């Protein structure tokens, strides 16, 4: 029987072979820790510490700055060195709390205390999730306590765990599912306790057989949670793609997952929920893959948020001998962004550093030509957008048509259109720039 799939999509080489079977290494940072106040969608967090204050691991150092915002938690012990603008992986400078790491990682009282989530009310569960500073760890960074509190919880039919990890090179979610399957299932059951009419579905691409086996074993004792293996196709990890495959319904442009009775969370987010609720441990540590053909020892790390990428590159053995690093990407090659240097902190939504010995973007620029009107970009778009027309509107600065007629702001920048374009046009980059310009204009009023 042919499996249900979503429209469009592409099949890039998954490049998982570099790190897929490398177990997690716990990395303890040595240098200063940097905590940007904007590590999530929504308002920046507001500092509750000042220069010179002593802090402990697990301590809230910045509180949510609005309804859609999230706490920032120190992942180390030490002294607040400064509160100043620091550069992050995207290249911009963000107001950040800098902590001088004492290397002792002393924690606040109560970290690790076991709690039976069944003894907690819904309000207490959501309060624990909010207090832990949990956001979507698949890349979006939406505050999780907000996502788990829709207007009508009774209408939610599916809680979907995104274990697709469809981006090439990245394998930290694969490793997490292999090693912490029971904890993920418990995290799913915690979420299901908030939605009485929902079932849990853990979606995993078929190129992760060990993760599928581990999760199926863990689900054997769970009455409302099942694993759904799906064919490997990019961008399976997108919310609309996942919802289509699980429910058979199409999330129309402008709709939210809750409008179709769905809540979608990354498996790492669900694991973080387990840690916060059952182990009284806020979001301090996350999985991160360092991979690519230019790094000496591709690795999967358990890394403290705030750690410098420079330290992780060194922990992975640095760049291979006789190899020139041509491209460093925060994330994967489809949706990630190029990094100018590694002296930036790991944030909540960062899940990979990809180091490459060849720069495909540079090669494409040398081959770029005018649009061939072949329509391949249209076929590849998983949202049913028309990249060909969007590009024309963007180049003409016709923002009214781009937004209102072509729904260009719905683009999730998956890069599928760029990947298939025979003219080697940088469509995704154009759409990102156009969206930024439109949003900046809206902000100015």
C-alpha positions in Angstrom: 0.0 0.0 0.0 1.4 3.4 -1.0 1.8 5.7 1.9 0.1 9.1 2.0 2.5 11.9 1.3 2.4 15.7 0.8 2.4 17.6 -2.5 5.7 18.7 -3.9 8.9 18.2 -2.1 12.4 17.0 -3.2 14.8 14.2 -2.5 18.3 15.7 -1.7 21.0 13.2 -0.5 20.4 12.9 3.2 24.2 12.9 4.1 23.4 11.2 7.4 26.2 8.8 7.1 28.7 11.1 8.7 27.1 11.1 12.1 24.0 8.9 12.2 25.7 6.2 14.3 27.7 8.5 16.5 26.3 8.4 20.1 25.9 11.6 22.1 28.9 13.1 23.7 28.2 15.3 26.7 30.3 18.5 26.2 31.0 20.8 29.2 31.9 24.3 28.1 35.0 26.1 29.4 34.6 29.7 28.3 32.1 32.5 28.9 28.4 31.6 28.3 26.3 34.0 26.2 22.5 34.1 26.5 20.7 36.2 23.9 17.4 37.6 25.1 15.7 36.8 21.8 15.9 33.0 21.4 12.3 32.6 20.5 9.4 34.0 18.4 7.9 36.9 20.2 9.0 39.6 22.6 12.6 39.5 24.0 13.0 38.2 27.5 13.7 40.8 30.2 16.8 40.4 32.4 16.3 39.8 36.1 20.0 39.8 36.9 22.6 42.5 36.7 26.4 42.8 36.2 28.2 41.2 39.1 25.4 38.9 40.2 26.2 35.3 41.0 24.0 32.8 39.2 23.5 29.0 39.3 22.7 26.5 36.5 18.9 26.3 36.3 18.3 29.8 37.4 16.0 32.1 35.5 18.2 35.1 34.4 15.6 36.7 32.1 11.8 36.4 32.3 9.3 36.3 29.4 8.7 39.8 28.1 5.1 39.3 27.1 2.4 36.7 26.3 4.4 35.3 23.4 7.9 35.1 24.9 10.0 32.7 27.0 12.2 32.6 30.0 16.0 32.4 29.6 17.8 29.9 31.9 21.4 30.0 32.9 23.1 26.7 32.0 26.2 27.3 34.1 27.1 28.7 37.4 29.3 31.8 37.7 29.1 35.6 37.7 27.2 37.9 35.3 30.0 39.6 33.4 27.9 42.0 31.3 24.6 42.6 29.6 25.4 43.8 26.1 24.8 43.2 22.5 26.6 40.1 21.2 26.6 38.6 17.7 24.6 35.4 17.1 24.8 32.8 14.3 22.7 34.8 11.9 25.2 37.6 12.0 23.1 40.2 13.8 23.8 41.5 17.3 21.3 40.8 20.0 21.1 42.0 23.6 22.6 39.2 25.7 23.5 38.2 29.2 27.2 37.2 29.4 28.1 34.8 32.3 31.7 34.1 33.4 31.5 30.3 33.6 33.2 29.0 36.8 33.3 25.4 35.4 31.5 24.0 38.4 28.0 23.9 37.0 26.4 24.2 40.5 22.6 24.0 40.2 19.7 25.7 41.9 18.0 23.6 44.6 15.4 21.1 43.4 16.9 20.4 40.0 16.4 16.7 39.2 13.6 16.3 41.7 11.2 13.6 40.4 7.5 14.5 40.0 4.6 12.3 38.9 2.9 14.4 36.3 -0.4 12.6 37.0 -0.6 14.4 40.3 -0.4 17.8 38.6 -3.3 20.0 37.3 -3.2 21.2 33.7 -2.3 24.7 35.0 0.6 23.3 37.0 1.9 21.4 34.0 1.8 24.5 31.8 3.4 26.6 34.5 6.3 24.1 34.7 6.7 24.3 30.9 6.7 28.0 30.9 9.0 28.3 33.9 11.5 26.0 32.1 11.8 28.3 29.1 10.9 25.7 26.6 10.4 26.7 23.0 10.1 24.8 19.7 13.5 23.1 19.3 13.0 22.1 15.7 14.1 25.6 14.6 11.0 27.8 14.8 11.4 28.7 18.5 7.7 29.3 19.3 7.1 29.4 23.1 5.7 25.9 23.9 3.5 26.9 26.8 1.6 29.2 24.4 1.2 26.5 21.8 -0.1 24.0 24.4 -2.9 26.4 25.5 -5.2 26.8 22.5 -8.6 28.4 22.9 -10.5 25.1 22.9 -8.4 22.1 24.1 -11.3 19.7 23.5 -11.1 20.2 19.7 -7.5 18.9 19.5 -7.5 15.5 17.9 -3.8 14.9 17.2 -0.7 15.7 19.1 2.1 15.0 16.5 5.7 14.5 17.5 7.9 15.6 14.6 10.7 13.1 14.4 11.2 13.6 10.6 14.6 15.3 10.9 14.5 15.7 7.1 17.3 18.3 6.8 20.5 16.7 5.4 23.4 16.0 7.7 21.5 16.5 11.0 21.2 13.4 13.2 20.7 14.6 16.8 17.0 13.9 16.9 17.7 10.4 15.5 20.1 9.8 18.4 17.6 11.3 20.9 14.8 8.9 19.7 17.2 6.0 19.9 18.4 6.7 23.4 15.5 8.5 25.1 12.4 6.9 23.6 10.6 6.2 26.9 11.1 9.8 28.0 9.8 11.1 24.7 6.7 8.9 25.1 6.2 10.1 28.6 6.5 13.7 27.4 3.9 12.9 24.8 1.6 11.5 27.5 2.1 14.7 29.5 0.9 16.7 26.5 -2.0 14.4 25.9 -3.2 14.9 29.5 -3.9 18.5 28.4 -6.0 17.4 25.4 -8.6 14.8 26.5 -9.8 13.9 22.9 -6.4 13.6 21.2 -4.2 10.8 20.2 -0.4 10.9 19.9 1.4 10.2 16.7 5.2 10.1 16.4 6.2 10.7 12.8 9.6 9.4 11.7 11.1 9.1 8.3 12.1 5.6 7.1 15.8 6.4 6.9 15.9 6.1 10.7 15.1 2.4 11.3 16.8 2.3 14.7 14.8 5.3 16.0 11.6 3.8 14.6 12.3 0.5 16.5 13.1 2.3 19.7 10.0 4.4 19.6 7.7 1.5 18.7 9.1 -0.4 21.7 8.5 2.5 24.0 5.0 3.0 22.7 4.0 -0.6 23.4 2.8 0.4 26.9 1.2 3.6 25.8 -2.5 3.3 25.0 -2.9 6.6 23.0 0.5 6.9 21.3 1.7 5.3 18.0 4.6 5.6 15.6 4.0 6.5 12.0 6.9 5.6 9.7 6.8 7.7 6.5 8.7 7.9 3.3 11.8 10.0 3.3 11.1 13.2 1.4 12.0 16.9 2.1 10.5 19.0 3.7 8.6 16.3 5.6 9.4 18.2 8.8 7.3 21.2 7.9 4.1 21.6 9.9 1.8 21.5 6.9 3.5 18.5 5.4 3.2 16.6 8.7 -0.4 17.5 9.2 -1.3 16.3 5.7 0.4 13.0 6.1 -1.0 12.3 9.6 -4.6 13.6 9.1 -5.1 13.6 5.4 -6.3 17.2 5.8 -4.8 20.3 4.1 -3.8 23.2 6.3 -4.8 26.1 4.1 -2.7 29.2 3.9 -3.3 31.5 6.9 -4.6 28.6 9.1 -2.9 27.4 12.3 -2.5 23.7 13.2 -5.0 24.1 16.0 -7.6 25.1 13.4 -7.4 21.5 12.1 -7.3 20.0 15.6 -3.5 19.5 15.6 -0.6 20.3 17.9 2.8 19.7 16.4 6.0 19.6 18.5 9.5 18.5 17.7 10.7 15.3 19.6 13.4 17.3 21.3 10.8 19.8 22.6 8.7 16.9 23.9 11.8 15.5 25.7 12.4 18.9 27.2 8.8 18.8 28.5 9.5 15.5 30.1 12.6 16.9 31.8 10.8 20.0 33.0 7.7 18.3 34.4 9.0 14.9 35.6 12.6 15.9 36.5 12.2 19.5 37.5 14.9 20.4 35.0 14.5 23.5 32.8 15.9 23.8 29.3 19.6 24.1 29.7 21.0 21.3 27.5 20.1 20.3 23.9 21.2 18.0 21.2 23.4 19.4 18.4 25.1 17.7 15.4 28.5 18.9 14.1 28.8 17.2 10.7 30.0 17.6 7.1 32.9 16.5 4.9 35.3 19.2 6.3 35.1 18.3 10.0 37.6 15.7 11.4 35.2 13.9 13.8 31.5 14.4 13.0 29.7 14.3 16.3 26.4 14.5 18.1 26.7 16.6 21.3 24.6 17.2 24.4 25.6 20.8 24.7 24.7 23.5 27.2 22.8 26.5 25.7 25.1 29.5 25.6 28.2 27.5 24.6 30.4 29.0 21.9 30.4 27.2 18.6 34.2 27.6 18.6 34.4 25.2 21.5 32.2 22.6 19.6 34.4 22.8 16.5 37.4 22.1 18.6 35.6 19.2 20.4 34.8 17.7 17.1 38.5 17.6 16.2 38.6 20.8 14.2 38.8 20.9 10.4 40.3 17.9 8.6 44.0 18.1 7.7 44.6 19.0 4.1 41.0 20.3 3.9 39.9 23.8 3.3 36.7 24.9 5.0 34.6 26.5 2.2 31.3 26.8 3.9 30.0 26.8 7.6 26.3 26.5 8.0 24.3 26.9 11.2 21.7 24.2 10.6 21.7 22.1 7.4 22.3 23.1 3.8 18.6 23.5 2.9 17.3 25.9 5.5 20.5 26.8 7.4 22.4 30.0 7.0 26.1 30.7 6.4 28.3 31.7 9.4 31.1 34.2 9.2 32.8 32.9 12.3 32.2 30.5 15.2 32.5 33.0 18.0 28.7 32.9 18.6 26.6 31.1 21.2 24.5 28.0 20.8 20.8 29.1 21.1 17.7 27.1 21.9 16.7 26.6 18.3 20.2 25.7 17.0 20.5 22.0 16.2 23.5 21.7 13.9 26.7 23.1 12.5 27.5 21.8 9.0 31.1 22.2 7.8 31.7 21.7 4.1 34.7 21.5 1.8 32.8 22.8 -1.1 30.4 25.8 -1.5 27.5 24.8 -3.7 26.0 28.3 -3.5 29.2 29.8 -4.9 29.2 27.3 -7.8 25.5 28.0 -8.5 26.2 31.7 -8.7 28.7 31.1 -11.5 26.1 29.1 -13.4 23.0 31.3 -12.8 20.9 32.4 -15.8 17.5 33.9 -16.4 14.4 32.0 -15.4 13.7 29.3 -17.9 9.9 29.2 -17.2 10.1 25.4 -16.7 7.8 25.4 -13.6 9.9 23.0 -11.6 9.9 25.3 -8.6 6.1 25.3 -8.7 6.0 21.5 -8.6 8.5 21.4 -5.8 6.7 23.8 -3.4 5.0 21.8 -0.7 2.7 24.8 0.1 1.3 25.1 -3.5 2.9 28.6 -3.9 4.1 29.8 -7.3 7.8 30.7 -6.7 8.2 31.7 -10.3 5.7 34.5 -10.0 6.8 35.3 -6.4 10.4 35.9 -7.7 9.1 38.3 -10.4 7.1 40.3 -7.9 10.0 40.4 -5.4 12.4 41.6 -8.0 10.0 44.4 -9.0 9.4 45.3 -5.4 5.7 44.7 -5.9 5.1 43.8 -2.3 1.4 44.2 -2.5 1.1 41.5 -5.1 3.8 39.4 -3.4 1.8 39.4 -0.1 -1.8 39.7 -1.1 -2.0 37.8 -4.4 0.8 35.3 -4.2 0.8 34.7 -0.4 4.5 35.1 -0.4 4.7 35.6 3.4 3.5 32.0 3.8 6.8 30.7 2.4 8.7 28.7 5.0 12.1 29.1 3.2 12.5 25.3 2.9 14.8 25.8 -0.2 13.1 23.2 -2.4 12.5 25.7 -5.2 16.2 26.7 -5.2 17.3 23.1 -5.1 15.4 22.1 -8.3 16.0 25.3 -10.3 18.0 24.5 -13.4 18.8 28.2 -13.8 20.5 28.1 -10.4 18.5 31.1 -9.2 18.7 31.9 -5.4 15.0 31.9 -4.9 14.9 31.1 -1.2 17.4 33.9 -0.5 15.3 36.3 -2.5 12.1 35.3 -0.6 13.8 35.6 2.8 15.0 39.1 1.9 11.6 40.1 0.6 9.8 38.9 3.7 12.3 40.8 5.9 11.7 44.0 3.9 7.9 43.6 4.0 7.9 43.0 7.8 10.3 45.9 8.4 7.9 48.2 6.5 5.0 46.9 8.5 6.9 47.6 11.7 7.6 51.2 10.6 3.9 51.6 10.0 
